[in-house]
Amino acid sequence: MRVIGTGTAALCSLLVSWLSPLPASAEPSVGVRTNTARLMGSDAAEVIDAPVLGLQRSALPLFAGLALDTSVYADLLLAPNLGLRWALASGPHRFVVGARYTHFVGASVYSGIVESRTTGLQRFEPELQGPSFYAVYGLSLGRLLVQGEARYARYTTDYLSFTGGAAFNFIGHWSVVAEAGVRVKGGAKLRAAAGIRYGGEGFGLGLGATYVDLSDPAVPGETLPVLPVFDVSWSFR
């Protein structure tokens, strides 16, 4: 018979308690919560159960897991948008599907700025208008959430991405987040992100960075491989 050392047994017990499903009496602060159902660059496998006002997402729950939402970031950048999201939590399983339509009203503003600052560029017409759709499956294992997302958008050209993500609640309301995937658009391009999330009863915060391998049409000849992620929110629970 093999005897496990006291230290090893204690470590195994701690890991099991972290990864096992939470009992009904567990404090609500334990477990992954983002407040806005967003990780870094992808949608979180999470039910929006209260109205939320945030930069990455503001949402109003309706009924049976449905919620109306908008990206305030995009609204401020002259791309008003409205989405409908449905989410279901069944035991450890999480299912999410959503759709959004964006109506870009800032074409003339961006065109004027870019054309006036870029030598040799005669015409610049950004097109960021159209529908997008996404689906997410997640598995909640106590303090650990793992998930996969598929996202499709139809703007001037089609956009398709597949992203895997994980979030680990390491203490209180704080969770560390990591994502990796590919953006399919004339070839696969790497997408990755990492950061931390705080999802309290009211206040929420997200800080991190995302690598998107993005050639920005607003800066001809330049690339923006790494972009910061910043999010603040308030959930009206």
Short mmCIF file of the C-alpha atoms (twelve columns), coordinates in Angstrom:
data_MODEL
# 
_entry.id   MODEL 
# 
loop_
_atom_site.group_PDB 
_atom_site.id 
_atom_site.type_symbol 
_atom_site.label_atom_id 
_atom_site.label_alt_id 
_atom_site.label_comp_id 
_atom_site.label_asym_id 
_atom_site.label_seq_id 
_atom_site.Cartn_x 
_atom_site.Cartn_y 
_atom_site.Cartn_z 
_atom_site.pdbx_PDB_model_num 
ATOM 1   C CA . MET A 1   0.000   0.000  0.000   1 
ATOM 2   C CA . ARG A 2   1.371   3.402  -0.993  1 
ATOM 3   C CA . VAL A 3   1.218   6.128  1.647   1 
ATOM 4   C CA . ILE A 4   1.003   9.726  0.465   1 
ATOM 5   C CA . GLY A 5   3.007   12.235 2.481   1 
ATOM 6   C CA . THR A 6   1.145   14.741 4.630   1 
ATOM 7   C CA . GLY A 7   2.245   17.696 2.469   1 
ATOM 8   C CA . THR A 8   1.225   15.980 -0.773  1 
ATOM 9   C CA . ALA A 9   -2.151  14.964 0.656   1 
ATOM 10  C CA . ALA A 10  -2.823  18.513 1.828   1 
ATOM 11  C CA . LEU A 11  -1.961  19.875 -1.619  1 
ATOM 12  C CA . CYS A 12  -4.255  17.361 -3.347  1 
ATOM 13  C CA . SER A 13  -7.075  18.212 -0.938  1 
ATOM 14  C CA . LEU A 14  -6.633  21.928 -1.670  1 
ATOM 15  C CA . LEU A 15  -6.712  21.381 -5.450  1 
ATOM 16  C CA . VAL A 16  -9.845  19.239 -5.212  1 
ATOM 17  C CA . SER A 17  -11.607 21.876 -3.093  1 
ATOM 18  C CA . TRP A 18  -10.697 24.610 -5.630  1 
ATOM 19  C CA . LEU A 19  -11.844 22.692 -8.693  1 
ATOM 20  C CA . SER A 20  -14.928 20.964 -7.278  1 
ATOM 21  C CA . PRO A 21  -18.390 22.475 -7.898  1 
ATOM 22  C CA . LEU A 22  -19.380 25.027 -5.295  1 
ATOM 23  C CA . PRO A 23  -22.013 24.035 -2.716  1 
ATOM 24  C CA . ALA A 24  -25.247 25.969 -2.668  1 
ATOM 25  C CA . SER A 25  -24.232 27.662 0.565   1 
ATOM 26  C CA . ALA A 26  -20.911 28.964 -0.805  1 
ATOM 27  C CA . GLU A 27  -20.341 32.696 -0.742  1 
ATOM 28  C CA . PRO A 28  -21.245 34.386 -4.034  1 
ATOM 29  C CA . SER A 29  -17.798 35.996 -4.205  1 
ATOM 30  C CA . VAL A 30  -16.198 32.574 -4.785  1 
ATOM 31  C CA . GLY A 31  -16.089 31.506 -8.421  1 
ATOM 32  C CA . VAL A 32  -15.548 33.350 -11.672 1 
ATOM 33  C CA . ARG A 33  -17.667 36.451 -12.109 1 
ATOM 34  C CA . THR A 34  -16.944 39.256 -14.592 1 
ATOM 35  C CA . ASN A 35  -20.069 41.427 -14.076 1 
ATOM 36  C CA . THR A 36  -20.247 42.172 -17.829 1 
ATOM 37  C CA . ALA A 37  -19.970 38.578 -19.137 1 
ATOM 38  C CA . ARG A 38  -16.777 39.500 -20.964 1 
ATOM 39  C CA . LEU A 39  -13.342 37.945 -20.521 1 
ATOM 40  C CA . MET A 40  -10.659 39.952 -22.347 1 
ATOM 41  C CA . GLY A 41  -11.544 39.857 -26.052 1 
ATOM 42  C CA . SER A 42  -14.276 37.220 -26.038 1 
ATOM 43  C CA . ASP A 43  -17.701 36.718 -24.507 1 
ATOM 44  C CA . ALA A 44  -17.752 34.958 -21.152 1 
ATOM 45  C CA . ALA A 45  -19.816 31.819 -20.618 1 
ATOM 46  C CA . GLU A 46  -21.841 33.591 -17.964 1 
ATOM 47  C CA . VAL A 47  -25.486 34.489 -17.409 1 
ATOM 48  C CA . ILE A 48  -26.231 38.214 -17.120 1 
ATOM 49  C CA . ASP A 49  -28.511 38.230 -14.073 1 
ATOM 50  C CA . ALA A 50  -28.646 41.967 -13.299 1 
ATOM 51  C CA . PRO A 51  -28.629 45.267 -15.214 1 
ATOM 52  C CA . VAL A 52  -25.074 46.396 -15.848 1 
ATOM 53  C CA . LEU A 53  -23.491 49.629 -17.047 1 
ATOM 54  C CA . GLY A 54  -19.969 49.074 -18.364 1 
ATOM 55  C CA . LEU A 55  -17.492 50.097 -21.039 1 
ATOM 56  C CA . GLN A 56  -17.178 46.727 -22.753 1 
ATOM 57  C CA . ARG A 57  -20.845 45.905 -22.238 1 
ATOM 58  C CA . SER A 58  -23.961 47.510 -20.845 1 
ATOM 59  C CA . ALA A 59  -26.903 45.138 -20.617 1 
ATOM 60  C CA . LEU A 60  -30.497 44.830 -19.478 1 
ATOM 61  C CA . PRO A 61  -31.757 41.315 -18.589 1 
ATOM 62  C CA . LEU A 62  -35.214 40.547 -19.973 1 
ATOM 63  C CA . PHE A 63  -36.469 37.029 -19.167 1 
ATOM 64  C CA . ALA A 64  -35.408 33.359 -19.458 1 
ATOM 65  C CA . GLY A 65  -31.731 34.227 -19.913 1 
ATOM 66  C CA . LEU A 66  -32.316 36.855 -22.620 1 
ATOM 67  C CA . ALA A 67  -30.623 40.245 -22.367 1 
ATOM 68  C CA . LEU A 68  -30.334 43.357 -24.516 1 
ATOM 69  C CA . ASP A 69  -26.800 44.710 -24.663 1 
ATOM 70  C CA . THR A 70  -24.544 47.262 -26.300 1 
ATOM 71  C CA . SER A 71  -20.807 47.908 -26.440 1 
ATOM 72  C CA . VAL A 72  -20.294 51.393 -25.022 1 
ATOM 73  C CA . TYR A 73  -16.747 51.440 -26.420 1 
ATOM 74  C CA . ALA A 74  -18.149 51.106 -29.957 1 
ATOM 75  C CA . ASP A 75  -20.918 53.622 -29.246 1 
ATOM 76  C CA . LEU A 76  -18.318 56.219 -28.199 1 
ATOM 77  C CA . LEU A 77  -16.320 55.499 -31.379 1 
ATOM 78  C CA . LEU A 78  -19.346 56.446 -33.514 1 
ATOM 79  C CA . ALA A 79  -20.453 52.866 -34.137 1 
ATOM 80  C CA . PRO A 80  -23.792 52.556 -32.268 1 
ATOM 81  C CA . ASN A 81  -24.795 48.935 -31.798 1 
ATOM 82  C CA . LEU A 82  -27.473 46.777 -30.215 1 
ATOM 83  C CA . GLY A 83  -27.341 43.093 -29.393 1 
ATOM 84  C CA . LEU A 84  -29.557 40.298 -28.097 1 
ATOM 85  C CA . ARG A 85  -27.937 37.626 -25.936 1 
ATOM 86  C CA . TRP A 86  -29.263 34.356 -24.488 1 
ATOM 87  C CA . ALA A 87  -27.438 32.368 -21.821 1 
ATOM 88  C CA . LEU A 88  -28.200 29.235 -19.836 1 
ATOM 89  C CA . ALA A 89  -26.469 27.693 -16.827 1 
ATOM 90  C CA . SER A 90  -27.220 23.983 -16.408 1 
ATOM 91  C CA . GLY A 91  -25.148 22.451 -13.638 1 
ATOM 92  C CA . PRO A 92  -21.505 23.099 -14.556 1 
ATOM 93  C CA . HIS A 93  -22.413 23.713 -18.219 1 
ATOM 94  C CA . ARG A 94  -22.808 27.195 -19.720 1 
ATOM 95  C CA . PHE A 95  -24.394 27.926 -23.116 1 
ATOM 96  C CA . VAL A 96  -24.461 31.343 -24.786 1 
ATOM 97  C CA . VAL A 97  -25.629 32.561 -28.201 1 
ATOM 98  C CA . GLY A 98  -25.877 36.156 -29.303 1 
ATOM 99  C CA . ALA A 99  -26.230 38.548 -32.221 1 
ATOM 100 C CA . ARG A 100 -25.435 42.213 -32.673 1 
ATOM 101 C CA . TYR A 101 -25.914 44.837 -35.367 1 
ATOM 102 C CA . THR A 102 -23.559 47.794 -35.703 1 
ATOM 103 C CA . HIS A 103 -24.430 50.942 -37.657 1 
ATOM 104 C CA . PHE A 104 -21.278 52.958 -38.352 1 
ATOM 105 C CA . VAL A 105 -21.920 56.712 -38.462 1 
ATOM 106 C CA . GLY A 106 -18.349 57.984 -38.200 1 
ATOM 107 C CA . ALA A 107 -17.082 57.288 -41.729 1 
ATOM 108 C CA . SER A 108 -16.766 60.946 -42.726 1 
ATOM 109 C CA . VAL A 109 -15.102 61.878 -39.428 1 
ATOM 110 C CA . TYR A 110 -12.472 59.134 -39.634 1 
ATOM 111 C CA . SER A 111 -11.929 59.704 -43.358 1 
ATOM 112 C CA . GLY A 112 -11.210 63.403 -42.818 1 
ATOM 113 C CA . ILE A 113 -8.737  62.737 -39.998 1 
ATOM 114 C CA . VAL A 114 -6.808  59.977 -41.784 1 
ATOM 115 C CA . GLU A 115 -6.705  61.675 -45.194 1 
ATOM 116 C CA . SER A 116 -5.456  64.944 -43.690 1 
ATOM 117 C CA . ARG A 117 -2.632  63.232 -41.780 1 
ATOM 118 C CA . THR A 118 -1.474  60.620 -44.299 1 
ATOM 119 C CA . THR A 119 0.715   61.709 -47.189 1 
ATOM 120 C CA . GLY A 120 -0.261  60.168 -50.532 1 
ATOM 121 C CA . LEU A 121 -3.587  58.794 -49.330 1 
ATOM 122 C CA . GLN A 122 -6.340  60.233 -51.523 1 
ATOM 123 C CA . ARG A 123 -9.357  58.348 -50.234 1 
ATOM 124 C CA . PHE A 124 -10.124 56.417 -47.074 1 
ATOM 125 C CA . GLU A 125 -13.562 54.923 -46.476 1 
ATOM 126 C CA . PRO A 126 -13.788 52.699 -43.363 1 
ATOM 127 C CA . GLU A 127 -16.611 50.147 -43.351 1 
ATOM 128 C CA . LEU A 128 -17.496 48.784 -39.944 1 
ATOM 129 C CA . GLN A 129 -21.212 48.225 -40.369 1 
ATOM 130 C CA . GLY A 130 -23.140 44.977 -40.316 1 
ATOM 131 C CA . PRO A 131 -24.291 42.005 -38.215 1 
ATOM 132 C CA . SER A 132 -22.242 39.711 -36.010 1 
ATOM 133 C CA . PHE A 133 -23.059 36.401 -34.336 1 
ATOM 134 C CA . TYR A 134 -21.369 34.344 -31.627 1 
ATOM 135 C CA . ALA A 135 -21.787 31.130 -29.656 1 
ATOM 136 C CA . VAL A 136 -20.001 30.061 -26.481 1 
ATOM 137 C CA . TYR A 137 -19.821 26.826 -24.513 1 
ATOM 138 C CA . GLY A 138 -18.274 26.874 -21.058 1 
ATOM 139 C CA . LEU A 139 -17.626 24.477 -18.213 1 
ATOM 140 C CA . SER A 140 -17.591 25.849 -14.666 1 
ATOM 141 C CA . LEU A 141 -15.416 23.820 -12.291 1 
ATOM 142 C CA . GLY A 142 -15.671 25.712 -9.053  1 
ATOM 143 C CA . ARG A 143 -13.035 28.410 -9.217  1 
ATOM 144 C CA . LEU A 144 -12.082 27.502 -12.801 1 
ATOM 145 C CA . LEU A 145 -14.052 28.380 -15.941 1 
ATOM 146 C CA . VAL A 146 -12.988 26.982 -19.320 1 
ATOM 147 C CA . GLN A 147 -14.774 27.855 -22.547 1 
ATOM 148 C CA . GLY A 148 -14.715 28.022 -26.338 1 
ATOM 149 C CA . GLU A 149 -16.176 30.748 -28.548 1 
ATOM 150 C CA . ALA A 150 -16.992 30.948 -32.267 1 
ATOM 151 C CA . ARG A 151 -17.675 34.429 -33.685 1 
ATOM 152 C CA . TYR A 152 -18.741 35.516 -37.176 1 
ATOM 153 C CA . ALA A 153 -19.258 39.050 -38.495 1 
ATOM 154 C CA . ARG A 154 -20.163 40.339 -41.918 1 
ATOM 155 C CA . TYR A 155 -18.846 43.840 -42.586 1 
ATOM 156 C CA . THR A 156 -17.028 44.802 -45.812 1 
ATOM 157 C CA . THR A 157 -15.413 41.365 -45.622 1 
ATOM 158 C CA . ASP A 158 -16.365 38.315 -43.593 1 
ATOM 159 C CA . TYR A 159 -14.771 37.790 -40.187 1 
ATOM 160 C CA . LEU A 160 -14.580 34.446 -38.413 1 
ATOM 161 C CA . SER A 161 -12.725 33.602 -35.227 1 
ATOM 162 C CA . PHE A 162 -12.388 30.688 -32.814 1 
ATOM 163 C CA . THR A 163 -11.154 31.388 -29.298 1 
ATOM 164 C CA . GLY A 164 -10.533 29.277 -26.230 1 
ATOM 165 C CA . GLY A 165 -10.417 30.906 -22.823 1 
ATOM 166 C CA . ALA A 166 -9.969  30.148 -19.157 1 
ATOM 167 C CA . ALA A 167 -10.536 32.160 -15.998 1 
ATOM 168 C CA . PHE A 168 -9.400  31.183 -12.510 1 
ATOM 169 C CA . ASN A 169 -10.808 32.802 -9.375  1 
ATOM 170 C CA . PHE A 170 -7.679  33.005 -7.220  1 
ATOM 171 C CA . ILE A 171 -8.958  35.117 -4.326  1 
ATOM 172 C CA . GLY A 172 -12.196 36.884 -3.371  1 
ATOM 173 C CA . HIS A 173 -13.724 38.574 -6.403  1 
ATOM 174 C CA . TRP A 174 -10.467 38.464 -8.410  1 
ATOM 175 C CA . SER A 175 -9.902  36.156 -11.401 1 
ATOM 176 C CA . VAL A 176 -6.979  35.770 -13.786 1 
ATOM 177 C CA . VAL A 177 -7.919  35.328 -17.457 1 
ATOM 178 C CA . ALA A 178 -6.136  33.861 -20.502 1 
ATOM 179 C CA . GLU A 179 -7.346  33.465 -24.104 1 
ATOM 180 C CA . ALA A 180 -5.921  32.060 -27.329 1 
ATOM 181 C CA . GLY A 181 -7.381  31.469 -30.777 1 
ATOM 182 C CA . VAL A 182 -7.278  32.256 -34.469 1 
ATOM 183 C CA . ARG A 183 -8.930  34.897 -36.620 1 
ATOM 184 C CA . VAL A 184 -9.892  33.457 -40.006 1 
ATOM 185 C CA . LYS A 185 -9.880  36.078 -42.735 1 
ATOM 186 C CA . GLY A 186 -7.871  35.142 -45.788 1 
ATOM 187 C CA . GLY A 187 -5.740  32.942 -43.542 1 
ATOM 188 C CA . ALA A 188 -5.434  32.159 -39.858 1 
ATOM 189 C CA . LYS A 189 -4.059  34.859 -37.562 1 
ATOM 190 C CA . LEU A 190 -3.240  34.444 -33.924 1 
ATOM 191 C CA . ARG A 191 -5.410  36.018 -31.247 1 
ATOM 192 C CA . ALA A 192 -4.364  35.950 -27.601 1 
ATOM 193 C CA . ALA A 193 -5.077  37.897 -24.437 1 
ATOM 194 C CA . ALA A 194 -4.331  37.855 -20.732 1 
ATOM 195 C CA . GLY A 195 -5.330  39.933 -17.754 1 
ATOM 196 C CA . ILE A 196 -7.282  40.087 -14.519 1 
ATOM 197 C CA . ARG A 197 -10.949 40.642 -13.728 1 
ATOM 198 C CA . TYR A 198 -12.677 41.864 -10.604 1 
ATOM 199 C CA . GLY A 199 -16.382 41.067 -10.366 1 
ATOM 200 C CA . GLY A 200 -17.851 42.316 -7.126  1 
ATOM 201 C CA . GLU A 201 -21.478 42.659 -6.134  1 
ATOM 202 C CA . GLY A 202 -21.523 46.087 -7.775  1 
ATOM 203 C CA . PHE A 203 -18.191 47.324 -9.063  1 
ATOM 204 C CA . GLY A 204 -16.330 45.475 -11.830 1 
ATOM 205 C CA . LEU A 205 -12.872 45.997 -13.323 1 
ATOM 206 C CA . GLY A 206 -10.870 44.442 -16.138 1 
ATOM 207 C CA . LEU A 207 -7.192  45.063 -16.972 1 
ATOM 208 C CA . GLY A 208 -5.056  43.270 -19.528 1 
ATOM 209 C CA . ALA A 209 -3.644  43.165 -23.030 1 
ATOM 210 C CA . THR A 210 -4.653  41.442 -26.249 1 
ATOM 211 C CA . TYR A 211 -2.534  40.389 -29.227 1 
ATOM 212 C CA . VAL A 212 -4.587  40.599 -32.415 1 
ATOM 213 C CA . ASP A 213 -2.013  40.785 -35.251 1 
ATOM 214 C CA . LEU A 214 -4.118  43.658 -36.585 1 
ATOM 215 C CA . SER A 215 -3.219  45.720 -39.644 1 
ATOM 216 C CA . ASP A 216 -5.084  48.922 -38.907 1 
ATOM 217 C CA . PRO A 217 -6.463  50.607 -42.075 1 
ATOM 218 C CA . ALA A 218 -6.469  53.921 -40.201 1 
ATOM 219 C CA . VAL A 219 -2.669  53.756 -39.985 1 
ATOM 220 C CA . PRO A 220 -1.501  52.633 -43.467 1 
ATOM 221 C CA . GLY A 221 1.705   50.650 -43.392 1 
ATOM 222 C CA . GLU A 222 1.607   50.175 -39.618 1 
ATOM 223 C CA . THR A 223 0.477   47.358 -37.390 1 
ATOM 224 C CA . LEU A 224 -0.990  47.294 -33.895 1 
ATOM 225 C CA . PRO A 225 -0.120  43.819 -32.613 1 
ATOM 226 C CA . VAL A 226 -0.849  44.480 -28.933 1 
ATOM 227 C CA . LEU A 227 -3.746  46.529 -27.597 1 
ATOM 228 C CA . PRO A 228 -4.632  47.294 -23.979 1 
ATOM 229 C CA . VAL A 229 -7.846  46.012 -22.433 1 
ATOM 230 C CA . PHE A 230 -9.567  48.235 -19.896 1 
ATOM 231 C CA . ASP A 231 -13.069 47.857 -18.531 1 
ATOM 232 C CA . VAL A 232 -15.030 49.325 -15.635 1 
ATOM 233 C CA . SER A 233 -18.635 48.525 -14.817 1 
ATOM 234 C CA . TRP A 234 -21.358 48.711 -12.223 1 
ATOM 235 C CA . SER A 235 -23.850 45.888 -11.787 1 
ATOM 236 C CA . PHE A 236 -27.211 46.837 -10.238 1 
ATOM 237 C CA . ARG A 237 -27.798 43.689 -8.193  1 
# 
